[in-house]
């Protein structure tokens, strides 16, 4: 594996041995990794915030920086909250954030199938953003989280091969400036958020200003949270109004 370019070959080898596979089955796993497939999809899981989440070939693998999105979403969710994760992939937010009612949505059937394994307690939707969500959620969502694609189109070919060759382009390409989907999400968010509800979107430090501007244009009160240790950045937009149980 080291000769194939795996920087942490010894650590990865221990993880592959830990799958319990032997013989030809183990050799197949090694061959897949040596061919450049992400270690997480070879193993069938990714570790995030101390928990293993199921992941499958052809599905976006959440990075450690998404732990900040999970943390931000959790800070607004409560036992009676309705939470929705858009562009969910394997649904790390829906899987890790406790809420009273949990929904997750993605445009990719493979991602929805994977998310269903991680969020057995929630409701999964195959939808292009809001298009096919149930109307009963409109105006009732307390926490709306999204790790939508935010890589500018011309930078996708420059990404590591594990990403550009093994993850769907729809999960990477955020349009010319990387914020195309953020604008679409923000524009309709006020219709779906409950009064006082929040939209939390993972972005980059470079693009945070653009993501925040999209939320501001939609009428949301915005702020930016970052974590240097995680290299994470999340823009939060709050719909004006008072949540049930809050004081005006």
C-alpha positions as CSV (number, residue, x, y, z in Angstrom):
1,X,0.0,0.0,0.0
2,X,2.9,2.4,0.7
3,X,4.2,1.8,-2.8
4,X,0.8,2.7,-4.2
5,X,1.1,6.1,-2.5
6,X,-0.9,5.5,0.7
7,X,0.8,8.0,3.2
8,X,-0.6,6.2,6.3
9,X,-0.2,2.7,4.9
10,X,0.5,1.0,8.2
11,X,-2.6,2.6,9.9
12,X,-4.8,1.9,7.0
13,X,-3.5,-1.7,6.8
14,X,-4.5,-2.2,10.5
15,X,-8.0,-0.9,9.8
16,X,-8.4,-3.2,6.8
17,X,-7.2,-6.2,8.9
18,X,-9.7,-5.1,11.5
19,X,-12.6,-5.7,9.1
20,X,-12.2,-9.5,9.7
21,X,-11.8,-10.2,6.0
22,X,-9.2,-12.7,5.0
23,X,-7.8,-14.2,1.9
24,X,-9.3,-13.0,-1.4
25,X,-11.8,-10.8,0.3
26,X,-9.0,-8.9,2.1
27,X,-7.0,-8.7,-1.1
28,X,-9.9,-7.1,-2.8
29,X,-10.1,-4.4,-0.1
30,X,-6.4,-3.7,-0.4
31,X,-6.7,-3.5,-4.2
32,X,-9.6,-1.1,-4.0
33,X,-7.6,1.2,-1.7
34,X,-4.4,0.9,-3.8
35,X,-6.5,2.0,-6.9
36,X,-7.4,5.2,-5.1
37,X,-10.8,4.5,-3.6
38,X,-11.3,6.4,-0.3
39,X,-10.4,4.4,2.7
40,X,-13.8,5.1,4.2
41,X,-15.8,3.6,1.4
42,X,-13.5,0.6,1.3
43,X,-14.1,0.1,5.1
44,X,-17.8,0.9,4.7
45,X,-17.8,3.6,7.5
46,X,-16.4,7.0,8.4
47,X,-15.8,8.2,11.9
48,X,-17.2,11.6,12.8
49,X,-17.6,13.1,16.2
50,X,-16.7,9.8,17.8
51,X,-19.3,7.7,15.9
52,X,-19.1,5.5,12.9
53,X,-21.4,6.3,10.1
54,X,-22.1,4.0,7.2
55,X,-20.7,5.2,3.8
56,X,-20.8,3.5,0.4
57,X,-18.9,3.7,-2.9
58,X,-20.1,6.7,-4.9
59,X,-21.4,8.6,-1.9
60,X,-19.7,11.8,-0.6
61,X,-17.5,11.1,2.5
62,X,-18.0,13.8,5.2
63,X,-14.8,15.4,6.3
64,X,-13.8,16.1,9.9
65,X,-14.6,19.8,9.4
66,X,-18.3,18.9,9.3
67,X,-18.1,18.2,13.0
68,X,-18.5,22.0,13.4
69,X,-21.8,21.9,11.4
70,X,-23.0,19.1,13.7
71,X,-22.0,21.2,16.8
72,X,-23.7,24.3,15.5
73,X,-26.9,22.5,14.6
74,X,-26.9,20.8,18.0
75,X,-26.7,24.1,19.8
76,X,-30.0,25.1,18.3
77,X,-31.9,21.8,18.5
78,X,-33.9,20.6,21.4
79,X,-36.2,17.7,22.3
80,X,-39.2,19.3,20.6
81,X,-37.3,20.6,17.5
82,X,-37.9,19.7,13.9
83,X,-34.5,19.3,12.1
84,X,-33.9,18.9,8.4
85,X,-30.6,18.2,6.7
86,X,-30.5,19.1,3.0
87,X,-27.8,17.7,0.6
88,X,-27.4,15.2,3.4
89,X,-25.0,12.6,1.8
90,X,-24.6,10.0,4.6
91,X,-26.6,12.5,6.9
92,X,-24.1,13.3,9.7
93,X,-26.2,16.1,11.1
94,X,-29.4,14.1,11.1
95,X,-27.6,11.1,12.6
96,X,-25.7,13.0,15.4
97,X,-28.0,15.8,16.4
98,X,-30.8,14.9,18.8
99,X,-34.1,16.5,17.9
100,X,-37.8,15.6,18.3
101,X,-38.4,15.1,14.6
102,X,-35.6,14.4,12.1
103,X,-35.6,14.6,8.3
104,X,-32.8,14.3,5.8
105,X,-32.9,14.8,2.0
106,X,-30.6,14.3,-1.0
107,X,-30.9,14.3,-4.7
108,X,-28.9,11.1,-5.0
109,X,-30.7,7.8,-4.4
110,X,-27.4,6.2,-3.3
111,X,-26.9,8.9,-0.7
112,X,-30.5,8.5,0.6
113,X,-30.0,4.8,0.9
114,X,-26.8,5.3,2.9
115,X,-28.4,8.0,5.1
116,X,-31.3,5.7,5.9
117,X,-28.9,3.3,7.6
118,X,-27.5,6.1,9.7
119,X,-30.8,7.7,10.6
120,X,-33.3,4.9,11.3
121,X,-35.1,7.2,13.6
122,X,-35.7,9.8,10.9
123,X,-37.6,10.4,7.6
124,X,-35.6,10.4,4.4
125,X,-36.6,12.2,1.3
126,X,-35.3,12.0,-2.3
127,X,-35.5,15.6,-3.4
128,X,-33.6,18.3,-5.2
129,X,-33.4,20.7,-2.3
130,X,-36.9,21.7,-1.4
131,X,-38.7,20.5,-4.5
132,X,-40.1,17.2,-3.3
133,X,-40.2,17.8,0.5
134,X,-43.6,17.3,2.1
135,X,-45.6,20.6,2.3
136,X,-46.3,19.8,6.0
137,X,-42.8,20.9,6.8
138,X,-43.2,24.4,5.4
139,X,-42.8,27.1,8.1
140,X,-42.1,24.5,10.8
141,X,-38.4,23.7,10.6
142,X,-36.4,24.8,13.7
143,X,-33.0,23.7,12.4
144,X,-32.1,23.5,8.7
145,X,-28.6,22.3,8.1
146,X,-26.7,21.8,4.8
147,X,-23.3,20.8,3.7
148,X,-24.1,21.7,0.1
149,X,-21.3,21.6,-2.5
150,X,-19.0,24.6,-2.3
151,X,-16.0,23.9,-4.5
152,X,-15.9,26.3,-7.4
153,X,-16.3,24.4,-10.7
154,X,-12.8,25.2,-12.0
155,X,-11.3,23.8,-8.9
156,X,-13.0,20.4,-8.9
157,X,-10.3,18.9,-11.3
158,X,-7.6,20.0,-8.8
159,X,-9.1,18.0,-5.9
160,X,-7.4,14.9,-4.6
161,X,-8.2,11.8,-6.8
162,X,-10.1,10.2,-3.9
163,X,-12.7,12.9,-4.3
164,X,-12.7,13.8,-8.0
165,X,-12.6,10.2,-9.2
166,X,-14.8,8.5,-6.5
167,X,-17.3,11.0,-5.3
168,X,-20.2,12.3,-7.4
169,X,-19.5,15.6,-9.0
170,X,-23.0,16.8,-7.8
171,X,-21.6,16.5,-4.3
172,X,-18.5,18.6,-5.0
173,X,-19.3,21.3,-7.7
174,X,-20.8,24.4,-6.2
175,X,-20.9,26.4,-9.4
176,X,-18.6,29.2,-10.7
177,X,-17.9,30.7,-7.3
178,X,-18.9,27.7,-5.2
179,X,-21.9,29.3,-3.7
180,X,-24.6,28.5,-6.3
181,X,-26.5,26.0,-4.1
182,X,-26.1,28.2,-1.0
183,X,-28.0,30.9,-2.8
184,X,-30.8,28.5,-3.7
185,X,-31.0,27.1,-0.2
186,X,-31.0,30.6,1.4
187,X,-33.6,32.1,-1.0
188,X,-36.3,29.6,0.0
189,X,-35.2,29.0,3.6
190,X,-37.5,31.6,5.2
191,X,-40.6,29.8,3.7
192,X,-39.5,26.5,5.5
193,X,-38.1,27.8,8.7
194,X,-40.3,28.3,11.8
195,X,-40.2,31.8,13.4
196,X,-36.8,32.0,15.1
197,X,-35.6,29.0,13.2
198,X,-32.0,28.8,11.9
199,X,-30.2,27.8,8.7
200,X,-26.7,26.5,9.1
201,X,-24.5,26.0,6.0
202,X,-21.0,24.7,5.9
203,X,-18.8,26.8,3.7
204,X,-15.1,27.9,3.5
205,X,-13.5,30.9,5.1
206,X,-12.9,32.4,1.6
207,X,-16.6,32.0,0.6
208,X,-18.2,32.7,4.0
209,X,-18.9,36.3,2.9
210,X,-20.8,35.2,-0.1
211,X,-22.8,32.6,1.8
212,X,-23.6,35.2,4.5
213,X,-24.7,37.6,1.7
214,X,-27.1,35.1,0.3
215,X,-28.7,34.6,3.7
216,X,-28.9,38.3,4.3
217,X,-30.5,38.8,0.9
218,X,-33.1,36.3,2.0
219,X,-33.9,38.3,5.1
220,X,-32.0,36.2,7.6
221,X,-29.9,37.6,10.4
222,X,-26.5,36.1,9.9
223,X,-23.3,35.3,11.7
224,X,-20.2,33.2,11.0
225,X,-18.7,30.5,13.2
226,X,-15.3,28.9,12.6
227,X,-13.0,26.4,14.2
228,X,-9.4,26.6,13.2
229,X,-8.6,23.1,14.7
230,X,-11.2,21.5,12.4
231,X,-10.6,24.0,9.5
232,X,-14.4,24.4,9.7
233,X,-16.6,27.3,8.8
234,X,-20.4,27.6,9.2
235,X,-22.6,30.5,8.3
236,X,-25.8,30.7,10.4
237,X,-28.9,32.6,9.4
238,X,-31.8,33.1,11.7
239,X,-35.4,33.8,10.6
240,X,-36.8,36.7,12.6
241,X,-39.5,35.9,15.0
242,X,-39.8,34.1,18.3
243,X,-39.7,30.4,18.8
244,X,-42.3,28.8,20.9
245,X,-41.2,28.9,24.6
246,X,-38.8,31.8,24.0
247,X,-39.3,35.3,25.3
248,X,-39.6,38.1,22.9
